[in-house]
Amino acid sequence: MPKVLQIAYFPPISYFSLLSEGDVLLEAHENYQKQSWRNRCLIPTANGPEALQVPVQHSGGSISHPIRSVLVDYSRPWMERHKRAIDSAYRSSAWFEYYRDELYALMDLKPDSLWDLDNSILEFFLKKLHLGMPGLTGQYTGAALDLSPKRPDTFYVEKPYFQVFSARHGFLPNMSIMDLLFNEGPSAADFL
């Protein structure tokens, strides 16, 4: 039976570890849930881990909103803040300059839905890691693994690799996949 994952914004490394094992589906028919990886990620910065969150529009509340219909709120300058945080966190990493322009061009397309934004980011990292895109569930399964930021002990990979601020904070496990790719480049796939 395949593993089922929820869509995520700059997913954590544990997410890609599961994807690298194969036989994974994305839950395409769930309802949006607040405080999840669906619209947030975690990156290591000079001040420690920093959460980046994508604001979504809450027309009619977020209860019972199918994940594919949740709209991104571009009325606030969150994307500029995210890019500044990413630049600050990774400008001295070995591979950031190599991937930066392509990633930012993708973000600048400003997809309307959170699903489309997350999917385009997921496809970007899967391509760089030479992994295939998972299939989608045909209906709601209720079987998605809980990789919630509220439950960091649920599942994560703690295999150390170089991090820009490790001298200051030690190794921080299960950061966003961008941390692994920007620090390890093409060898990030071997890490998974």
Buried (B, 14 or more C-beta within 10 A) or exposed (E): EEBBBBBBBBBBBBBBBBBBEEEBBBBBBBEBBEEBBBBBBBBBBEEEBBEBEBEBBBEEEBEEBEBBEBBBBBEEEBBEEBBEBBEBBBEEBEBBEBBBEEBBEBBEEEBEBBBBBBBBBBEBBBEBBEBEEBEEBEEBBEEBBEBBBEEBEEBBBEEEBEBBBBEEBEBBBBBBBBBBBBBBBEEBBEBB
